[in-house]
Amino acid sequence: MDDIIDFSSDLVIFGALGDLARRKLFPALYQLERSGLLPGKSRILALARRQGTTAEVRTQLAKDLRQAIPADELSDESLAALLARVEYHRLDFKEASDFAAVAQWRGGSDNALIVYLATPPDLYGVIARNLRTAGCCNQQTRVVVEKPIGHDLESSRGINDQLADVFNEDQLFRIDHYLGKETVQNLIALRFANNLFSSQWDQNHISHVEITVAESVGIEGRWGYFDQAGQVRDMIQNHLLQLLCLIAMDPPADLSADSIRDEKVKVLKALRPITPDILETHLVRGQYSAGTSSGRAVPGYLEEEGANRCSTTETFVALKVEIENWRWVGVPFYIRTGKRLPEKLSQIVIHFKPAPHYIFDPDQKHLAHNKLIIRLQPDEGMTLQILTKDQGLDKGMRLRQGPLELTFSEAFANDRIPDAYERLLWEVMKGNQYLFVRRDEVECAWRWVDGIIANWKGRGAPLKRYAAGTWGPVASIALITRDGRSWYEDTGY
């Protein structure tokens, strides 16, 4: 463990008693502690506006962690070791004088300072300035910020300008937790370590791509935020565009952060704008109405607690996305995301073109497409659908479709799959930025999304209703079927 000593850090969490910190950050820190990846000198300063003592906060965190951590992964020793690192201070994030407590806690520590801003984005700038005023910042300070970075390009630039006034770009770690998922990491290995796929990864061999991020839940008490954001800002601008970039990007020169992010930016710049003349064929907006989810009746979006009964905010979006470059010309990317869908599911389906000459039973020609299914949740893994001869003397050369499957939980049964936040926190401690989003990525994504929103507002793109527990509006099926295709779960094979 001697090589880990260099990763000792002082982690300061702003918003440490909020939902994100309690559900994601502290469980991730516990798992790092349990795995022996938190060096002995590392410390944690929890900051929030609530009154409380360190002892009280440790007690609350212990309760939270005992509920969040699976029983077979819970170690009293590891839990005690983590809590012993935690100190709590009440802090007014807007009051510069309060930040003297942070400087005092740091003292003469030679640990790297990591600042995690688990706060609303409108506080990022003031916290950064107050940290600088208190003398807490140096060239080794690393700052982690959560999405959303603004609600459009202009506000995103404003927030990033405030951060850039205090910190250099190489000190900023903008989190998109999807990039920390094991399967997302494997996209890079799959594509660039296997010539079987890398040689086939273009418009000559792929007919189309699907990206689905489905949520079975509604807005879960987030009405105030969500109704202002909507599904396009909340999910498309970050999660789905990041997945699209990893699928579509050209091979990077190496695995360095900037090499990977340079290629992702090229994809974002090549996205065809969804202009008013193609809005009707390339975009579907939906909003869920009352229906059934997990066997129980659930209200529609407009009937949720605290709802604005006149809201036209979308809870579902389907898009036909085209990339205007040599690799992907003519290959549509169908992406969709929504709330109150039948299941929680994140998956990518790569549809390969059939062989140019088909010699088997004409009735089975619809099977002659290999598909690569990449599952991000709930069961991470990959499946390659291939065709083989059906077994039996009476079957002749009838074909059957079957999977070559890699399910991570089965293939690596003795290895626990880490949560995304574990990996991301660990990479921050090591100072690696390749899993984090660069400023120009954020701004390119916003520029494209802003164009979509402006065009649908100008054109009055209709809001389609769909019953909770279904796969979205009927129009989202038409979006793909007018091209002679179907969403993966609708094909039955």
N, C-alpha and C positions, 0 to 999 in steps of 0.2 A: 504493500500500500504506500510505499515511500513516494512513488511518482504522483500520488494524489495530493500530497501536502501542498503543492503549488496551487491547487484549486481552492484552498481555504478562502472563504468569503464571508463578508458581513452583509447579510441579506436584510434590506429594509423594505417592509411591505406596507405601503399606504393603502388603507381600506382593508385592513387585516381581519376585521370582523364581518365583512360583507360576504355575500353568497359565493362569489368566485373563490375567495381565499379559503373559506371553510369547506367548500365542496370539492375543490380541485387542487389548490396550492398546498395546503397542509397535508392532505392525503399523499400527494406526490412527494413532498419532503419526507414524510414518514417512510415511504417505500425506498427513497434514496438512503435514508438512515439505516433501514433494515438491510439494505444491500451493501452497506459499508462504503457508500460513495460520498458521504458527507465527512470531510476530514475533521479531526478532533478540534481544530481551532475555529471552525465555522460557527457563526452566531446569527441569531435572527431577532430583529427588532420589529415588533408588531405595532402598527400605528393606526389609530382610529379616533373618531370624535367622541366616542362613548366613554363615560366615566367607568373606571375599573382599575383593579390592581393586577400586577403580574400573576399573582396566585389565582385570582378569579378567572383570568383569561386562560391560564393553563388548565384549570379545571374544566372550563367550557370546551376547550380544544380537545381534551382527553375524551369528553363525552361525545363530541362530534366524530372523532376518529374511531372510537369503538363502534359507532353506528355505521361508518363508511367503509371500514376495512373488513374484508372477509375474515371469518373466524380463524380459518387455517393460516392466515397471513398475519395475525395479530400477535405481537410479542410484547409483553409487559416491559421487557428490558429495552427494546427499541423505542417504545412509546415514551418511557421515562427519559431516555437519552435525548430524544428530540425535544421534549418539553423543557428539559434543562437548558436548552440553547435559547429558549424564547424569553424575551423581556418585553413588557408592554408599556406604552406611553400613550396617554390621551394627547391629541394634537389637533389644533385648528389649522387645517391645511392652507388657509389663506392668511394666516397670521405669521409674518416673517420672524418675529421674536421667538415663537414657539420652537423654531427649528434649531435653536441653541441646544435643545435636549438631544437632537440627533448628533450634533457635533460632539457633545459631551459623552454620549454613549460610544461614539467611535474612538474617542481618546487618541492614543498613539498607535492604534491597531495598524498592522501592516497587511491585513487581509484586503483583498479586492472588494470594493464597495459595489454591490448590486442593488439597484433601486427598482422595485416592482410597483408600478402604478396601477393597482386594481381599483381604479376610481373612474368616474365619468371623464371623458376626454377634455371637457372644458376646464378641468383642474390641472391638466398636464403642464401647461405653461407656467402657472403660478407656483406649482410645487417645484419645478425646475429652477425658477428664479430664486425661490426662497432657499433651496439647497445651496445654490451658489453664494447667496448673501451670507449664509451661515458658515461658509468655508468648507463645505462637505465634498466638493467636487474636485476631481483632478482628471488627468488624461486616461487613467485606468478605470474610472467609474463607468459602469454599464447600466443602462436604463431600459427596462422592459415595459412596453406599452401594449395594451389590449386594443383590439378592434371594438367598435368602428373608429377609424381615424377620420372623423368628420361625417357629414351627411351628404356632401357633394364635393366637387373638385375645389371650389373656393374655400370652404370650411376646412377641408383636408390640408390645403396649403397653409392656412392660418395656423392650425395646430402644429404642423411640421415646422413652420417658421419659428414658432415660439420655442420648440424643442431645439432647433438648430441654433438659436441664439445662445444656448448654454452648452450644448453637447455637439460633438462631431458626429457625422453619419456612422462612423465605425463604432460608436459607443451606443447606438440605438438598436434595440432588438424589438421589432414589431411582430407580435405574435399572431399567427393564424394557427389554431391548435390542430387543424387538419394536417398540417405539414409535419406534426410530430407523430402521426399514426404509423405503426410498423408497416402496413401495406403501402402507404404513400411513399415511405422510404424505399420500399421494394420496387416501386415503379422505375426508379433510376437504375437499380441493379437489373431488373427484368429487361429494360430496353437496351442498355448499353453494355451489359456483360454477356448477353446471349445473342449471337449472330442470327439464330433462328428467328428472333423477333426484329432485331435492329435492321436486318436486310429487307424485311417485309413492311416496315413502318412508314408507309407513304401512300400517296394517291393511286399508285399502281396496284396495290394489294389490299387496301382497306376501302370498303364501300362507305361506311359511316360509323359514327361513335355515339354512344349514349352515356350521359352522366346523370344519375339520379341521386338526390339527397332528400329522402322522405322522412318526415316526422309524424308520429302518430298522435302527439300531444297538440293541444291548442296553444294559447298564448301564455298560460301558466302565471297569471297575475302580472304580466309585463305589458299590460295594455298601453300605459303612458308612453313607453319607449317604442313598442312595436307599431302602434298606429301612426307614429311620426315617420318611422323607417319603412315598413313594408318589407316584403320578401325579397325584392330586388336589391335593396340596400343592405338588408340584414344577411343575405346568403349568397346572392349572385356575385356581388362586387368583390367578395373576398374568397369564401370557401370554394365555390364552383369554378371561378376563373383561375384560382390557383391550381385546382385539379386539371383543368383544361390545359394550362400552361405546361404542366409536367408531362402530360400525354403528348402534346403537340410540339414541344421545343426540339430544336436541333441538338445534336450531341455537344455538350460543353467541352472546352479544351481540357479541363481537369475537374476535380471535385471541389475546387475552391468556391467560396461563397459568391464572389463576383462573377466567376465563369458561369455558374448555374443561373444566377439572377440576370445576367446579360441576355441569356437565351430566352428566359421567360419574358423579358421586356420586349424582345423582338416579336414574340407571338402576340402580345397585347397590342402592339402597334400595327399588326397585320389583320386585326379583327375588322371584318366588314361592318361599317356602321349600319344600324337598323333604322333606315330612313323611312319617311312617311309612305313612300310608294311600295315598300315591302312589309310594312308593319302588320298587315292583316294576315300574311302568310308566314311570318317569322316570330310572332309573339302571341301568347295567350296569357291573360291575367285572370285569376279566379279568386273567389272568396267563399269560404265554407259556410254552409247553412247547417241546420240541425240534422243530426244523423246518429249513427251508432258507431262506437269505438270500443274495441275489446269487450264486446258483448253488452255494453251499457249505453243508454241514451245520453247524448251530449248536446249542449246548446250550439247554435250557430255563432259565428263571429260577432254579429250585431247583438246577440243576446248575452254575451259574456259580461261578467260583473264589471261595472264602470264603463261600459261600452258607449261610444258615440253612435247612436242609431242611424246616423246618416253617413257613416264612414264609407269611403270608397277605396280604402287601403287593400292591397292585394295580399292574400295569404298563400297564393299559389302562382307560380310563373313557369311557363314552358317557352323555350327559345330555340329557334333554329339558327345556329351560329356558323358562319363561314369564315375561313382564314385565307386571306389573299396572299399566298406565297406558293413557291414551286412545290413544296412537299405536300400541301393539303388542298390545292385547287380542286374543286369538284367534290370534296368530301365534307358533308354536313356533320356538325356536332349538335346533337339534340340534347339539350340540358333542361332539367326540370327540378323544381324543389317546392315543397309545400307543407303546410300543417294540416293535421287531422286527416292524414292519409292512412291506408290500411295497416301499415307497419312502419317501424323505424328501420330505415334501410339506406345505406350509402353504397353505391356500386357503380362501376364503370364497365360498359360492355363494348368491346372492340369487334366489329363485324368485318370479317375478311371477305374479299371477293371470291366467288366460286372459280373452279378451274375453267380455263377458256373453252375446253371441249368436254362435254358431259356424255358418258357412255353407258350409264346405268339406267335403271327403271325410270321412265319419264314421270311416273306418278310420284317419285321420291325426289324430284329435282329441287323441291323447296327446301330439302334438308342440306343441300350441297353448299353450305356456308359454314366455315369454321368460325367459332366465336371464342373470344377470351373474356371471361368474366372476372373482374377484380373486385372483391368485396372488402369494403372498409369497415363496415359494421352491419349487423351485430357480430357475425363470426368471420373474423379477418382471414382472408385466403384468396386463392386464385383457382379458376377452373378453365381448362381448355377443352371446348367441345369439338370432338373429332368424329369422323365417320369410319366405321368398320363393317365388315361383312356380318350379317346376322347369323347366329349359330343354328345348325340343324341341316339334315340332308334335304329337307323339303323346301329350304329357303332360297336355294339357288344363290344369285348374287344380290339378294335384297340387302339393303343397307340399314344400319342402325346407328343412331347418334348416342355417343357416350362420353363421359367426362374423364379427363386426366386432371386429378384434383389435388390441390395442396391446401389443406386447412391448417393454419398455424397452430391452433390449440391441440391438434392431433399429431402433426408432424414434429412439433417441439413440445411434447407432452410434459417433459421435465423442466421446461423453461417457461417461466412466467412471462407473458407478453406485457411489456410496460405500458402504462397509460401515456397518452401524448404529452401531458404536462410534466411527467417525470423526465422524459427525453429532453424536452425543451429547457427545463430548468438546469439539467445537467450540461447541456450545450452552452447555456449562458455562463455557467460557472467556468467552463473551459475557454470561453471567449470565442466560440465558433458561431458564425452568423449564417451559415448556409441554409438553415431551416427557418430563417426569418425574412421578413419582407422589406425590401429596400424602398426608399421614398419614391423613386420614379415608377416602381411597380404599382404602388398605391395610386399614384396620380394618373397613370395610364388607364388603370381599371376604372377609376372614377370618371375620366373623360369619356370613355365608351358608355358607361352606365348613364351618365348625365344626358348623353345624346338620346338614349332610349326613352328616358323619363320625359325629356322635353318634347320628343316627338309624339308620345302617347297622350301627353297633356294637350298638345296642340291639335292633335287629330281626334282626341276623345276616344281612345281605345276602350271598348266596352269591357265591363267587369262581368265575367261569367260565374254563375253559381255552381257549386258542386256540394253534394251531401257529404258530411263528415263520414269518414270510413271508406271513401271511394278514392280512385286514383286521379281525381281532379276533374275539371270540366270536360265535357265531350269534345269541345274544340281542341283540347290538347291531343286527343287521338287523331283528329283530322289533320293537325299540324304535321304529323309524321306519315299518316296513311296517304295523303295527297302525293307523297313521293314514292308510294308503293311499298312502304315499310310499316313495321309495327313496333311498339314498345316491347321490350324483352319479355315482361311478364304476361303479355297478351298473346304471345306466339304459341305457347304450349309445348315448345321444344327448344 
